[in-house]
Amino acid sequence: MVNKKVTITNLSGLHMGAAGKLCDEAIKFSDTSVKFMYRENHEANAKSMLSVLGASIKAGEEIE
């Protein structure tokens, strides 16, 4: 398992375009699940556009 903390610096947060790029990269790992943690241990599936957008990640927030 690989973990890395990232701070979202885009002023619009993790919006449609950025979320799409994240999902595209996550989908490349077809044999594993790709998730990220945000706000007080909530979890989102990085392969699902709805899950990523539903997390409502704003500028300055940290995800892992």
N, C-alpha and C positions, 0 to 999 in steps of 0.2 A: 504494500500500500504506500502511496506517495501522498504527502500532505504539504500544502504550501499556502500561506496566508497572502492575500492580495487585497490592496485597497483600491476601490473603484475611483478613478480620478476624472472620468468623463463627467462634465457638468450636467449632462442629462441622465446620469446614472446608467443602469443596465437596461437601455431602451431597446426597441425592436431590432435595430441594426446590430448593435453590440451583442444582444442575446442570440441573434442568428449566427453570428460568428462563433460564439461560445458553443452553441449546439453543434455546429458543423465540425468543430475540433473534437468535441466529446464523442460524436458518432464514429469517428475514426477508430475508436477503441471498441470494436464490435463485440469482443469476447468478454468484456467486463462492464460493470455498472460504473457510471461516473456521476458522483453526487458532490454537492458542496454544502457547507454549513454556513448559516448566517444568523444574525440576531438571536441570542440566547438559545443556541443549539437547535434551531429549525433546520430542516434538511430539504434540499431541492434536487431533482433529477436534472443533471446538466444536459441530458439528451432530449429533454422535452421542452419545447418552446413555451408551452403553457405554464410549466412548472417554474421556468426561469423568470418569465414575465410576472407570474403570480407572486414571486418573492419580493417584488417591488424594491429592488436594491437601488439606493440613492447614492449620489456622489458623496465620497468620503467614507462610505461604509466599508467594512472589512468582511471578506468572505474567505473561507478555508476550503 
